[in-house]
């Protein structure tokens, strides 16, 4: 399914003060967790957003059709609602044990780390599709919140969708999403210290898609995604200023552009932080 979560600022819908003006999703994740967008924060009004009431995640969910470029050619389901577990959902309680989990680089992970990661993903994919912890169901969570599975009905806006990108929901949603994703993977392989890898794409050595996500014809990898855009595979480099369309990202120039983008956003963040503290720059 070709899905885009780049919510345009000229969207036809009023998102009830949910969407940040003139900010693209890709910009939101550039640098150290959204440095580019931070440059726009100083000009925003103090009351940026209204709260969104907690959802009944099962009964209020509908087919997700938003931001999908071509519904007729979609190859994955748009039925992204979670399965009914037929029991009351317990409030979350933080675990009491103090377990240190050290995340590792996808480009430099040890053989043990990579194999443990593959084993956990395979175990997740082997679960029945309707199991709440299955790979399919966890993918559907993102689909539901990104592609219009929910509306702000409990907040009094039944016709306005919840879009977790380009909004104040972006960071808390993804923090919790990864937290539970990591815990489930660790539980499936009985690994209390299991930790997810990270992709350090702001370093020249890490500006290609990590090798562990590529296909191995000798031993098929559970990390390989057949739907990944083939044009973005190595030797292509990530383009931190990508705005759509065709581009050549195989040259040293792209590395320089990426490093400039990261440096620019770091400098912007420093200036914004100083300004917020009343410090002259």
C-alpha positions in Angstrom: 0.0 0.0 0.0 1.4 3.3 -1.0 0.9 5.5 2.1 2.0 9.0 2.8 2.0 10.7 6.2 3.3 14.0 4.9 0.2 16.0 5.9 0.1 19.1 3.7 -0.5 22.4 5.4 -3.2 23.3 2.9 -5.1 20.1 3.8 -8.9 20.4 3.2 -9.7 19.6 6.8 -9.6 21.8 9.9 -7.6 19.7 12.3 -8.9 21.5 15.4 -5.6 23.2 16.1 -3.8 19.9 15.7 -1.5 20.5 12.8 1.5 22.8 13.0 1.7 25.4 10.3 4.3 25.2 7.5 5.9 22.1 8.9 6.6 18.9 7.0 6.8 15.5 8.7 10.3 14.9 7.3 11.5 18.1 8.8 10.1 17.1 12.1 12.5 14.2 12.4 15.6 15.8 11.0 18.5 16.3 13.5 18.0 15.6 17.1 14.3 14.9 17.2 12.9 17.7 15.1 15.4 20.5 15.2 14.2 22.0 11.9 10.6 22.5 13.1 11.8 24.0 16.4 12.8 27.1 14.4 9.2 27.7 13.8 8.0 27.4 17.4 8.9 30.9 18.5 6.3 32.4 16.2 3.4 30.1 17.2 0.7 31.2 19.6 0.9 30.1 23.2 -2.3 28.0 23.0 -1.2 25.8 20.1 -3.5 22.8 20.6 -6.6 21.6 22.4 -6.5 18.3 24.3 -7.9 15.1 22.6 -10.1 13.0 24.7 -9.1 9.4 25.3 -10.6 7.1 22.6 -12.5 3.9 22.8 -9.9 2.3 20.6 -12.1 -0.6 19.4 -15.6 0.8 18.9 -14.6 4.2 17.5 -12.2 2.8 14.8 -13.1 2.8 11.1 -11.4 1.9 7.8 -8.3 4.0 7.3 -8.5 5.7 3.9 -6.7 9.0 4.6 -3.4 10.0 2.9 -3.4 6.9 0.7 -2.4 8.0 -2.8 -4.3 5.4 -4.8 -7.0 3.4 -2.9 -7.6 1.2 -6.0 -4.0 0.0 -6.1 -3.5 -0.5 -2.4 -2.0 -3.9 -1.8 -2.3 -3.9 2.0 -5.5 -3.8 3.9 -7.0 -0.5 5.1 -8.8 -2.3 7.9 -6.4 -1.2 10.6 -8.7 -1.4 13.7 -7.3 -3.4 16.7 -8.8 -6.8 17.5 -11.3 -6.9 20.3 -9.6 -8.6 23.3 -13.0 -9.0 25.0 -11.8 -7.8 28.4 -11.2 -4.5 30.2 -8.0 -2.8 29.3 -5.9 -2.2 32.4 -4.4 1.2 33.1 -0.6 1.2 32.4 1.7 0.9 35.3 5.4 1.4 35.0 7.5 -1.7 35.7 9.3 -1.7 39.0 12.4 -3.6 37.9 15.4 -1.5 37.0 16.7 -3.1 33.8 19.2 -1.3 31.6 18.7 -1.6 27.9 21.4 -0.3 25.6 20.3 0.4 22.0 22.8 -0.3 19.3 23.6 1.0 15.8 22.2 -0.9 12.8 25.4 -0.4 10.9 27.7 -1.7 13.6 25.7 -4.2 15.6 27.4 -7.3 16.8 26.4 -10.7 15.4 24.6 -11.6 18.6 22.6 -8.3 18.6 21.6 -8.7 14.9 20.6 -12.4 15.4 18.6 -11.6 18.5 16.8 -8.8 16.7 16.0 -11.1 13.7 14.8 -13.8 16.1 12.4 -11.4 17.9 11.0 -10.1 14.6 10.5 -13.6 13.3 8.7 -14.6 16.5 6.4 -11.6 16.2 5.6 -12.4 12.5 4.9 -16.0 13.5 2.1 -15.0 15.8 -1.5 -15.4 14.5 -2.5 -12.3 12.6 -5.3 -11.4 15.1 -3.0 -11.7 18.1 -2.6 -8.2 19.7 1.2 -8.6 19.6 1.6 -9.8 16.0 3.7 -7.9 13.5 0.5 -7.2 11.4 -1.4 -5.8 14.4 1.5 -3.5 15.5 1.7 -2.2 11.9 -2.0 -1.5 11.9 -1.7 0.7 15.0 0.4 3.1 13.0 -2.0 2.8 10.1 -5.0 3.6 12.2 -3.5 6.8 13.8 -1.8 7.9 10.6 -4.4 7.2 7.9 -7.7 8.2 9.4 -8.8 5.2 11.5 -9.9 7.5 14.3 -11.6 10.8 14.6 -11.8 13.3 17.4 -15.4 12.1 18.2 -14.9 12.0 22.0 -13.6 15.6 21.8 -16.8 16.8 20.0 -15.3 16.7 16.5 -16.6 13.5 14.9 -15.7 14.6 11.3 -12.1 15.6 12.1 -9.5 12.8 11.9 -6.6 12.2 14.3 -3.3 12.6 12.5 -0.4 11.9 14.7 2.1 13.5 12.3 2.9 17.2 12.1 1.3 17.7 15.5 2.0 17.8 19.2 1.1 14.1 19.2 4.1 13.1 17.2 6.7 12.7 19.9 4.6 11.2 22.8 2.9 8.8 20.3 6.1 7.4 18.8 7.9 7.3 22.2 5.1 5.0 23.6 4.9 3.1 20.3 8.6 2.2 20.4 8.5 1.5 24.2 5.8 -1.2 23.9 7.2 -2.5 20.6 10.6 -3.1 22.2 9.0 -4.7 25.3 6.9 -7.1 23.2 9.9 -8.1 21.1 12.0 -8.8 24.2 9.2 -10.8 25.8 8.8 -13.0 22.7 12.4 -14.2 23.0 12.6 -14.1 26.8 15.1 -11.3 26.6 14.7 -8.8 29.5 17.6 -6.7 28.2 16.5 -6.8 24.6 17.0 -3.4 22.9 16.0 -2.0 19.5 18.7 -0.8 17.1 18.9 2.7 15.8 19.9 4.1 12.5 22.5 6.9 12.7 21.8 8.5 9.4 23.4 11.8 10.4 26.8 10.2 10.1 28.4 9.7 6.6 29.1 6.0 7.4 25.4 5.5 8.1 23.7 7.4 5.3 22.6 4.2 3.4 19.9 1.8 4.4 21.5 -0.6 6.9 22.7 -3.9 5.5 20.7 -5.9 8.0 17.5 -4.7 6.3 18.5 -5.9 2.8 17.5 -9.2 1.3 19.8 -12.2 1.6 18.8 -14.8 -1.1 20.7 -17.6 0.8 19.0 -17.0 4.1 15.8 -14.9 3.8 15.8 -12.3 6.5 12.7 -11.4 8.6 13.9 -7.8 8.5 13.5 -7.5 4.7 10.5 -5.7 3.4 9.4 -6.5 -0.2 7.5 -3.3 -0.4 10.5 -1.0 0.3 11.3 1.4 -2.5 14.0 -0.3 -4.6 15.4 3.0 -5.8 16.4 3.9 -2.2 18.6 0.9 -1.7 22.4 1.2 -1.5 24.4 2.8 -3.0 21.7 5.5 -2.6 22.2 7.8 0.3 19.5 9.2 2.5 18.5 12.7 1.5 17.7 14.8 4.6 16.2 17.5 2.4 14.1 15.2 0.3 11.0 16.9 -1.0 9.7 14.3 -3.4 10.5 13.5 -7.1 13.5 12.0 -8.6 17.0 12.7 -7.3 20.5 11.4 -7.5 21.8 10.6 -4.0 24.9 8.6 -4.8 27.5 11.4 -4.8 29.7 13.0 -2.2 27.7 16.1 -2.7 24.8 14.5 -1.0 26.9 13.7 2.1 27.9 17.3 2.3 24.3 18.5 1.9 23.1 16.1 4.7 25.9 17.3 7.1 25.0 20.9 6.3 21.3 20.2 7.1 22.2 18.6 10.5 24.6 21.4 11.4 22.0 24.1 10.4 19.3 22.5 12.5 21.6 22.1 15.5 22.6 25.8 15.3 18.9 26.8 15.1 18.0 24.7 18.1 20.8 26.4 20.2 19.6 29.8 19.2 16.0 28.9 20.0 16.9 27.5 23.4 18.9 30.6 24.3 16.1 32.9 23.1 13.6 31.0 25.3 15.9 31.6 28.3 16.4 35.2 27.5 20.0 34.8 26.6 21.6 37.0 23.9 23.0 35.1 20.9 
